[in-house]
């Protein structure tokens, strides 16, 4: 006695769509991440490195030394000095230009609490990255986790 096995008809994939609420929350998360990222990048960009601090004046002196040496240097040394000069000019520009943190800070204060609650990020983590206690207080982020 032979039994026949019926094959199940292939299932059609179910088309899924996100609700408008879900899409709005995703958009909010992306926006908040952008704001937090920009603010953190701005405050860490202003931090100097360890060791002796460079000033625009000391960089100008180094550039002047390069300009003197470049005339009598070999072609490979000229190449190295030219790159060094480009690096110094870029560093001087970075030192003399100031990032306006007020706008970024206002945006950060508006969304920081919501962002930290959604992502489980506490006061200490922000402080470790250089966010001031005053800014966190204005944002409503306290030391005690709620």
Backbone bond lengths (Angstrom), bond angles and torsions (degrees), N, CA, C in turn:
res aa  C-N    CA-C-N  psi(-1)  N-CA   C-N-CA  omega(-1)  CA-C   N-CA-C  phi
1 X - - - 1.431 - - 1.532 107.56 -
2 X 1.237 115.10 118.63 1.455 121.38 -178.27 1.521 109.77 -99.24
3 X 1.298 114.44 134.13 1.466 118.03 177.93 1.512 108.24 -106.46
4 X 1.241 114.74 142.13 1.459 118.96 178.60 1.521 109.18 -102.40
5 X 1.299 114.03 135.31 1.462 120.05 179.55 1.515 107.85 -102.31
6 X 1.304 114.65 124.97 1.456 118.64 178.61 1.524 108.83 -85.75
7 X 1.303 114.70 134.05 1.461 119.61 176.51 1.523 109.11 -82.76
8 X 1.317 114.78 139.36 1.462 118.94 178.26 1.523 108.85 -73.60
9 X 1.280 116.00 142.29 1.456 120.63 177.65 1.528 108.69 -66.51
10 X 1.336 116.70 139.31 1.472 118.18 179.92 1.529 110.78 -61.44
11 X 1.333 114.16 137.54 1.466 118.94 -178.78 1.523 109.90 -81.05
12 X 1.291 113.86 139.88 1.457 118.97 176.51 1.526 108.18 -78.97
13 X 1.338 116.48 139.38 1.464 117.85 178.52 1.531 110.64 -64.20
14 X 1.296 114.17 138.75 1.463 119.79 -179.62 1.525 108.09 -81.46
15 X 1.295 115.77 126.85 1.458 119.88 178.05 1.519 108.50 -81.36
16 X 1.301 114.36 120.70 1.458 119.18 -178.28 1.522 109.25 -107.72
17 X 1.284 114.80 145.81 1.462 118.47 176.00 1.525 108.18 -136.72
18 X 1.319 113.72 149.99 1.467 119.42 179.75 1.513 109.52 -85.12
19 X 1.299 113.82 146.82 1.459 118.18 176.56 1.530 109.04 -74.02
20 X 1.290 116.14 160.62 1.467 120.77 178.98 1.522 110.34 -61.56
21 X 1.327 116.74 -36.51 1.460 121.28 178.92 1.527 110.75 -63.29
22 X 1.329 115.84 -43.62 1.464 120.69 179.63 1.528 110.50 -63.00
23 X 1.329 116.72 -43.86 1.464 121.03 178.35 1.519 111.28 -62.05
24 X 1.320 116.65 -39.86 1.470 120.94 179.77 1.529 110.39 -64.89
25 X 1.333 116.84 -40.12 1.465 119.70 179.62 1.527 111.23 -68.10
26 X 1.307 117.64 -37.21 1.459 120.42 175.57 1.527 110.78 -63.14
27 X 1.323 116.37 -43.99 1.466 120.68 178.95 1.522 110.72 -63.23
28 X 1.329 116.71 -39.95 1.463 120.87 177.97 1.527 110.12 -62.66
29 X 1.304 116.97 -43.64 1.460 121.19 179.13 1.518 112.32 -61.54
30 X 1.334 116.34 -41.83 1.471 119.71 178.15 1.523 110.94 -64.62
31 X 1.331 116.25 -42.87 1.466 120.34 -179.72 1.528 110.72 -63.19
32 X 1.333 116.22 -46.57 1.459 120.00 -179.85 1.522 111.06 -62.65
33 X 1.312 117.59 -40.42 1.466 120.76 178.76 1.522 110.99 -62.29
34 X 1.338 116.81 -40.93 1.464 120.46 178.54 1.514 111.38 -62.23
35 X 1.342 116.56 -45.26 1.467 120.99 -178.08 1.526 110.36 -63.68
36 X 1.328 117.11 -46.80 1.466 120.97 -179.76 1.522 109.70 -62.61
37 X 1.314 117.18 -44.17 1.458 121.26 -179.37 1.534 111.62 -61.05
38 X 1.329 116.90 -46.80 1.469 120.20 179.80 1.522 111.27 -61.07
39 X 1.330 117.03 -42.93 1.462 120.26 -179.13 1.525 110.73 -65.17
40 X 1.317 117.34 -46.07 1.467 120.44 -179.30 1.525 111.09 -64.20
41 X 1.328 117.60 -39.14 1.465 120.45 176.91 1.521 110.77 -63.12
42 X 1.325 116.71 -40.51 1.469 120.46 -178.37 1.522 111.38 -66.27
43 X 1.335 117.64 -41.84 1.464 117.82 -177.60 1.522 111.32 -75.70
44 X 1.321 118.67 -28.64 1.464 118.92 178.01 1.519 111.47 -80.65
45 X 1.338 118.29 -24.96 1.462 120.90 178.29 1.521 110.93 -66.98
46 X 1.317 117.43 -29.31 1.459 120.93 -178.92 1.511 114.04 -78.87
47 X 1.321 116.75 -13.48 1.459 119.21 -179.17 1.521 110.06 -77.43
48 X 1.308 115.32 136.06 1.453 120.09 178.57 1.518 110.98 -84.09
49 X 1.297 113.43 178.22 1.450 119.60 177.66 1.519 109.05 -94.49
50 X 1.316 114.87 168.68 1.463 119.35 177.50 1.522 109.57 -68.52
51 X 1.314 114.93 158.71 1.462 119.08 176.57 1.515 112.43 97.80
52 X 1.319 113.52 -166.63 1.455 120.32 -177.84 1.525 110.47 -65.14
53 X 1.315 115.26 133.16 1.465 120.57 -177.49 1.520 110.14 -81.36
54 X 1.314 115.03 139.21 1.454 120.03 176.72 1.514 109.46 -91.85
55 X 1.292 114.49 146.86 1.458 120.54 175.76 1.528 107.64 -121.10
56 X 1.318 117.46 160.58 1.471 118.90 176.28 1.534 112.12 -57.92
57 X 1.327 116.96 -32.86 1.469 120.14 179.37 1.527 111.26 -66.83
58 X 1.344 117.01 -44.00 1.467 119.39 179.74 1.529 110.37 -66.39
59 X 1.315 117.12 -33.11 1.469 120.23 177.38 1.526 109.85 -68.74
60 X 1.333 117.40 -39.39 1.469 120.47 177.21 1.522 111.41 -60.96
61 X 1.322 117.13 -38.33 1.461 121.39 178.33 1.531 109.82 -64.32
62 X 1.326 117.10 -43.36 1.457 120.59 178.70 1.531 111.26 -63.54
63 X 1.314 116.53 -39.74 1.467 120.37 178.40 1.524 110.02 -64.25
64 X 1.326 116.91 -40.08 1.465 120.64 178.22 1.528 111.03 -62.56
65 X 1.327 117.38 -40.53 1.473 121.15 177.58 1.533 110.42 -63.57
66 X 1.309 116.33 -40.45 1.471 120.13 178.85 1.520 109.77 -64.16
67 X 1.344 116.61 -43.40 1.466 120.41 -179.73 1.525 111.36 -60.62
68 X 1.343 118.03 -36.15 1.461 121.39 177.36 1.525 110.97 -68.67
69 X 1.320 116.05 -44.89 1.461 120.81 -173.92 1.524 112.81 -73.92
70 X 1.304 117.89 -28.40 1.465 121.06 -171.78 1.533 112.50 -65.30
71 X 1.327 117.74 -28.05 1.469 120.95 -178.63 1.512 113.47 -65.01
72 X 1.309 117.51 -35.63 1.465 120.31 -175.97 1.531 112.55 -107.13
73 X 1.292 117.93 10.90 1.466 121.06 -176.67 1.521 111.75 -85.00
74 X 1.329 114.73 156.31 1.464 120.81 175.29 1.531 108.55 -69.69
75 X 1.328 117.56 162.35 1.469 119.49 -178.16 1.533 113.69 -55.85
76 X 1.323 118.00 -41.59 1.465 119.39 -179.20 1.525 110.41 -68.93
77 X 1.321 116.92 -37.22 1.475 120.83 177.96 1.531 110.07 -68.46
78 X 1.357 117.13 -36.24 1.468 120.78 176.46 1.532 110.46 -60.97
79 X 1.333 114.63 -40.57 1.457 119.68 178.60 1.526 110.39 -61.66
80 X 1.331 116.76 -46.74 1.464 121.30 179.30 1.524 111.65 -63.20
81 X 1.335 116.89 -43.67 1.463 121.17 -179.98 1.529 111.50 -66.01
82 X 1.337 116.96 -37.28 1.456 120.31 178.22 1.524 110.19 -62.91
83 X 1.332 116.44 -43.92 1.467 119.22 178.31 1.520 110.45 -64.56
84 X 1.314 116.65 -41.95 1.473 120.92 178.97 1.527 110.14 -60.51
85 X 1.319 116.74 -40.25 1.471 121.16 179.08 1.532 110.45 -64.31
86 X 1.352 117.20 -44.38 1.464 120.56 176.73 1.527 110.89 -57.92
87 X 1.336 115.75 -43.57 1.472 120.19 -179.79 1.533 111.01 -62.57
88 X 1.327 116.04 -42.88 1.464 119.91 -179.38 1.528 112.24 -67.03
89 X 1.311 116.91 -40.37 1.476 120.31 178.34 1.530 109.58 -62.95
90 X 1.337 116.99 -42.54 1.461 120.70 177.42 1.518 111.91 -62.12
91 X 1.321 116.31 -41.75 1.465 120.15 179.04 1.521 111.23 -66.23
92 X 1.324 116.82 -39.20 1.465 120.48 177.62 1.521 110.82 -62.62
93 X 1.320 116.70 -41.54 1.469 120.79 177.21 1.523 110.88 -61.82
94 X 1.323 116.54 -42.33 1.461 120.90 179.92 1.522 111.12 -64.14
95 X 1.335 116.03 -39.25 1.462 119.70 -179.66 1.526 112.43 -70.02
96 X 1.322 116.57 -34.95 1.467 118.96 -176.26 1.517 113.11 -85.40
97 X 1.329 117.19 -21.81 1.468 118.36 178.38 1.517 109.14 -89.19
98 X 1.290 115.32 139.06 1.463 121.30 -179.56 1.516 109.74 -110.15
99 X 1.307 116.12 137.89 1.460 121.08 176.43 1.525 107.15 -87.19
100 X 1.324 115.81 129.33 1.460 120.32 178.33 1.524 108.29 -82.42
101 X 1.318 115.55 104.92 1.453 120.61 -177.16 1.523 113.71 -82.82
102 X 1.318 118.87 -13.41 1.462 119.76 -172.28 1.524 112.55 -60.50
103 X 1.329 116.76 -45.66 1.459 119.72 179.83 1.521 112.06 -66.18
104 X 1.332 115.39 -45.00 1.467 119.57 178.87 1.522 110.96 -63.95
105 X 1.322 115.79 -38.35 1.463 120.40 -179.32 1.525 111.24 -65.72
106 X 1.339 116.80 -41.46 1.470 120.33 178.63 1.521 110.76 -60.23
107 X 1.326 115.98 -46.32 1.466 120.56 179.08 1.525 110.57 -62.87
108 X 1.329 116.82 -41.73 1.461 121.13 179.80 1.527 110.71 -62.00
109 X 1.327 116.65 -44.98 1.468 121.10 -179.43 1.525 110.66 -60.88
110 X 1.334 117.30 -36.39 1.464 120.69 -179.27 1.527 112.41 -64.10
111 X 1.323 117.16 -39.38 1.467 119.28 -170.06 1.525 114.53 -111.23
112 X 1.312 118.19 -8.73 1.469 120.51 -171.70 1.524 113.55 -59.35
113 X 1.320 117.29 -41.45 1.467 119.38 -177.77 1.525 110.44 -65.21
114 X 1.314 116.53 -46.57 1.463 120.55 179.07 1.532 110.38 -60.15
115 X 1.327 116.35 -44.89 1.459 121.31 -179.71 1.527 111.12 -61.97
116 X 1.328 116.13 -45.47 1.463 119.01 -177.37 1.526 111.51 -67.54
117 X 1.323 117.65 -35.91 1.470 120.69 178.62 1.530 110.19 -66.78
118 X 1.329 117.10 -44.94 1.458 120.39 -177.93 1.517 112.64 -66.49
119 X 1.339 116.10 -33.78 1.460 120.20 -174.74 1.529 114.02 -103.07
120 X 1.328 117.10 0.07 1.461 120.48 178.08 1.520 113.09 67.45
121 X 1.313 116.86 36.30 1.461 121.15 -179.31 1.515 108.81 -101.86
122 X 1.318 116.43 126.76 1.451 121.38 -175.32 1.518 114.11 -97.12
123 X 1.298 113.91 174.28 1.458 124.81 -179.53 1.534 111.20 -52.51
124 X 1.322 115.97 -48.05 1.471 121.02 -174.99 1.524 112.46 -62.23
125 X 1.318 116.89 -36.66 1.466 119.72 -179.91 1.531 110.42 -65.08
126 X 1.324 116.91 -42.69 1.462 119.75 177.09 1.531 110.77 -64.27
127 X 1.322 116.67 -42.68 1.469 120.83 -179.65 1.531 110.78 -62.58
128 X 1.323 116.49 -39.76 1.465 121.16 179.73 1.526 111.41 -60.16
129 X 1.331 116.97 -32.56 1.459 120.79 179.83 1.526 113.47 -88.88
130 X 1.322 116.55 3.06 1.461 119.23 172.84 1.512 116.28 101.96
131 X 1.323 118.68 6.14 1.467 120.11 177.17 1.520 107.23 -74.05
132 X 1.322 117.20 129.72 1.466 120.43 -175.44 1.527 111.34 -71.00
133 X 1.321 114.74 153.55 1.467 121.03 179.45 1.527 110.55 -61.87
134 X 1.334 116.55 -36.28 1.470 120.78 179.18 1.529 111.18 -62.14
135 X 1.313 117.42 -43.77 1.466 121.42 -179.41 1.526 109.53 -64.77
136 X 1.325 117.26 -42.60 1.465 120.32 179.44 1.523 111.23 -65.43
137 X 1.315 116.23 -36.50 1.464 119.63 178.36 1.522 110.28 -64.49
138 X 1.346 116.52 -44.63 1.460 120.04 178.41 1.526 111.81 -64.33
139 X 1.329 116.19 -29.24 1.463 120.27 179.00 1.523 112.24 -79.95
140 X 1.328 116.44 -12.79 1.460 119.87 179.43 1.519 113.98 88.36
141 X 1.332 116.19 17.15 1.462 120.80 178.62 1.527 106.93 -98.30
142 X 1.324 115.50 119.53 1.450 120.34 -177.60 1.530 110.41 -110.61
143 X 1.314 114.79 170.27 1.474 119.69 -179.85 1.516 111.47 -67.00
144 X 1.327 117.01 -35.43 1.464 120.23 -179.47 1.518 109.44 -77.64
145 X 1.306 115.92 130.77 1.473 119.49 176.90 1.500 109.51 -79.13
146 X 1.318 116.25 135.29 1.466 119.06 179.67 1.495 111.55 -105.38
